[in-house]
Amino acid sequence: MGDKANAHPGAAGRATAADHPASVRNVVLVGHSGSGKTTLVEALALTAGAVNRAGRVEDGGTVSDYDEIEHRQQRSVQLSLVPVEWGGYKINILDTPGYADFVGELRAGLRAADAALFVVSASDGVDGSTRMVWEECAAVGMPRAIVVTHLESARADFDDMTRICAEAFSADDPDAVLPLYLPLHGAPGPDGHAPVTGLTGLLSQKLFDYSSGERKEAEPSPDQLPGIEEARNRLIEGIIAESEDETLMDRYLSGEEIDFDTLVEDLERAVARGTFFPVLAAAPAAAGARQGLGTVELLELVTGGFPTPLEREAPGVTTVDGRPRELKPCDPDGPLVAEVVKTASDPYVGRVSLVRVFSGTLRPDQTVHVSGHGLADRGHEDHDVDERVGALSAPFGKQQRALTHCIAGDLACVAKLNRAETGDTLSAKDDPLLMEPWEMPDPLLPLAIQAHSKADEDKLSQGLGRLAAEDPTMRLEQNPDTHQVVLWCLGEAHADVALERLRNRYGVQVDVVPHKVSLRETFGGRSAGRGRHVKQSGGHGQFAICAIEVEPLPGGSGIEFVDKVVGGAVPRQFIPSVEKGVRAQAGRGVAAGYPLIDVRITLLDGKAHSVDSSDAAFQTAGALALREAAADAQIHLLEPVAEVTVLVGDDYVGSVMSDLSGRRGRVVGTEQASGGRTLVRAEVPEIEIGRYAVDLRSLSHGTARFDRRYARHEPMPPQIAERVREQARGTA
């Protein structure tokens, strides 16, 4: 690893197609917003020789030149891939957004990667959302390492940060989170802060000095060795505890000196198995320098300690009709199975898909089968189509560098897959397969929009379709009750990005309008009504009279129509007409314009004319009768109630329960969950939780998450119902 002093020089930096899965490493960078992930990616690219000392690629751009929104907002909003070469290995570095609203991009990065680098800031610590991602990685056994950044901060304390990481990530086994290096400090400045100028390798007991801008190896002085020994002994014990050689601990405790190569091999195996999590330090290079502090050590950790794609268990694969299919792990000569982990639009080449190949080899101009999971509830149509692959390329900043092929275990960008969306599977056209989908977070913040003008209205449908294809965490809804177009997002920042992409990328101006919930109406008691529709206008007139009775039913009963006409007062052929009329009026509402539910409507009597009665006349009479019955009855407004489950840290349970009560919610139970968390179950009116995704994040400092599910409609409190009726009258 990094202690293999200068074992691997920087490569030329031009991303090429990998020749074998063993030469590929796929690593995702994880960390909260502002932890320094993108800066670290650029520092690694500089050390690997992929960019020049000014941080520019050959065409003049930077490795982080991806999205115009990121430049304006000064934060990452999407997954980006930076491929570099180091010591004969191709490293696909996946940089993910740190803001919680873009967790879908993070999940895509975790799907495409085989190991994770958790980037934590020495000045900010570890936040709750980073802990949650660590738990996700632990659940699937993904190898992890920790990188401490912002060591230049006056508050930075590497030892303290290592302790915090051990407590946050591995409280049950703190010796599984240990540093491989200790910072080497220079002379204190005027403010008394001593800058970090290099690293001390604990295993090799060598110094790596970066103060000149180049990594230089040196031997520690005799007075430095005692300070290294305690940390070194603890590291050796932690490595030996994870060793497959059960005799190693006894040999070490008996005083035997374990040789360096054995320790490094055991360390690499423990990291690859996901049982030991080394802590490293990194800092960007100073202006004009060639190597950032700790970047060589990180690159050697990735190539030496992280697993190859051959060691990763691939997601489950089935035929398109659901039959399991067994495949040899990561076989370049096997059946083609690849997955679209990200979809983007390029103004010049159109749709570009970032693809991870799990089996087989993908080539340009190849015809593949595209299989989708059909997330219809999120605006994604189901599809099984054949498409021709365009050019394959490796991204670097705004440029795409052509690839001749992409083998199993590698990643590439594919142009002009016009039907493929994020999460879709690419396979051979004569052997179509489908990969098990990864878990997508449920978008819970509604954003109601409408076209700004008639010209925008014509472009809105296409723009929304392209937006949904790029982002499976966004749900597109066209509500049949409120007639609103609703984008369900993960948070306010997610919504802002969606609106900006509609406006700037797809040329669609939209207005945000208040989101409406689907209210209902019902009768508060029994009532009767008579509908009379009689018109004479020369020739055939219109004649229909009917008498009905309306009574409330229990919730969930819908509308029940009963015929109790006797003596043929309403001819049999017109009874369905009356039913059609009252049901149509119920759909339009009888008080505030919301659909009527949970009532029994009984047809009791009526009159007809042998010439002037008709289907249309009795439909009208039925509607009039229902409106008259409503005029003499108490009409209740019903609001939807959701079953809400909140998973929250024990420290915030009281605040969450108090907040739910303030939203007219009823807490129906709590239960203890793992990791010092509690699951709170409540029933809350949906009108009160429109912004709960935002408010809960603020309330719990980003550590809680919730789910919601429609339960039923319940009567709205009278004072709120009256306010809604007034609003309905004002817009009528």
C-alpha positions, 0 to 999 in steps of 0.5 A: 500500500502507501508504505510501499515507498514510491512503488508506483510512479504516476501514469500518463493519465490518458484513460484507456480501455481496461484489458482485464477485470483484475486491472480495474478498480472502481471506488466511490467517494462518499462524504457530506457536502463540503468535506472536500471530495471533488478537491480530492478527486482533482488532487488524485488526478494531478498525482496520477498525471491526468491533469497538469499542475494548473489542474487542467486536462489537455483540452484546457478544462478541469476534471470537475467540469460537468454541469453548469448547475454545479458551477452556479451553485458551487456544489456537486449535484450529480454523480461524476466519473473520473478515470485515471491510471496508476501503476498499471491499473485503471481506477474509476473514481466516482465522485458523489454529491454530499447533499442529502437531496441527491442521495439517488446519485450516491446510491448509483455510485455505490452500485457502480463501485466495488469499494468506498472512500469515506471523506471526512473533514477534520474541521467538521466531523462525521454527520448523521447522513454519512453514518447512515451511508456507512451502515448501508455499505456495511449491510452489503459488505462493501470494503471501506477506507476513511480519508481525513481532509482539511488538515490545514484548518486551525481546528484540525486534529487528526488523532481526535478525528480518528477517534471520532471515526472509530466511535461513529463507524465501528463502536463495537470494534474500534481497533478495526478503524486505525490510521496507517499514517500519522501527520508530519507537522512543520514549524508553527506559523505566527498563529501557533498552528503547525501545518501538515507537511508530510506523513509518517508510515506506521508499518514502514516507519518511514517519513514521506515529506510533501513540503517541496511539492514532490513526495520524498522519502526519509528515515525518522530521527531517533527522537521520532521513533518513540512517538511512532511506536505506540500507534504502530503497535496498535495498528499491527495488533489490529491487522493481526486480529483480522489475519487468516493466519491464526498463529500470527497473534501468538508469534507477535505476543511472544515477541517475534517481529512480523515482517513487513510484507506479511503485515501488508498482505494481511492488511490488504486482505482485511481491507478487501474483505471489508473487516478493517477500515484504514484511516488516511490523510490527504490535502490538495497540492500547493500551487505549482506542486505535482503531488498533493499530500497523501495522494500517493498513499491513497492511490496505492491503497486503492490499487493494493487494498481494494478488491478487483471487480472479480471479487464482487458478487454481482446483483441478481440476474433473471431473464425478462420473464423472471427466471433466475440466471446464473452467470460466471462472476465478471467474465469478459467472455460471458453473456453481456449484462450491463447497467445504466447507472446514470443518464445525462443530456449533452447539448451536442451528442444527446443522451449519454448513459454511464454504464457499468458492465458486470458480464461480457464486453460492450462494443461500439455500434453493437445492438443490445436489448434494453430492459426496464423495470417499469417504474410507472409510479415515477413516470418511467414506462416499462420497455423491452426494446433493441437499440444500437449502441453509439460511441463508447468513451471515458469522460474527462471534464467536458470531453469524452475520450473514445474507447474501443470496448468496455469489459466486465468490471469497467465503466464507460459512457455510451452515446445515443441510447435514446430509450435506456434510462437510469437503472435499465439493463443492457444485454445481448439482443438474442439473450435479453436479461434483467438485473435486480434493481437497486433501492431508490429513495422515495421522493416525498416533497411535492412540487406542483408546476404549470406551464408559464405560457402556451409555448411552454405547455407544448414543450412541457411533456417532452421536458418532463419525460427527459427529466424523469429518464435522467433521475429515477429518484424523481416521481412524475404525477399527473393528479386526476383529482386536482388536475395538477402536474406534480414533481415529487422530489427529495428536498428543496435543492433537488426541486431547484435543480429540476426547475433549472434543468427544465428552464435551461436545458430543455427550454421550458419555463414553468410556474410553481403553484401551491400543491393541493391534496385530494379532498373528498366530500360526504353527507353528515346525515340523511337527506332527500332531494328532488330533481325536476328537468322539464323544458318545452322548446317546440318539437320534442322537449325534455322531461324527467323527474326523480326523487332520491334519498341520500344517507352516509356510509362507513369510510371506504364504502364508495358510492352505492346506488339503490333502485326502489322505484315501484309501479314503473314511475321511472321506466326501467330504461331510464334508471341507469340514466339516473345513476349515471347522472348522480355519479357524474355529479358526485364526481364533480362534488356538491359543496366545495367541488371535491368528489363525493364518497361514502354515501348510499343514493336511493332512487325512490320515485319519479315521473316520465313523459312518453315522448319528451323523456330521454337518457340525457333528461334523466341524467340531468334530473339525477344530478339536480336531485343530488344537488338539492339533497346536498343543499339541505344536508350537512356536508363534511369535507374529508382529508386524506390521512397518511400512515407515517413511520419516522426512523430517528435517533433516540436524541430526537424522538421527543422533538419528532413526536411533539412536532407530529402532534403539532401537525394534528398527528396521532402517534400510534406507537414506537419501537426500538430500532438498531443503532440507537434509533427509534421507529415512530408510527403516526397517522397525520393529515396529508395537508400537514406534511407537504414539507415534512421532508424538509422540516424533518431534516432540519429537526433531526439535523439530517439523521432521520428519514420517514415513509408515508402511505395513504391510510384513509379519508377522515372528516376535516376539523370544521374551522379548517373545512370552512376555510377550504370552502371559502377558498373554493368559493373565491376561485369559483 
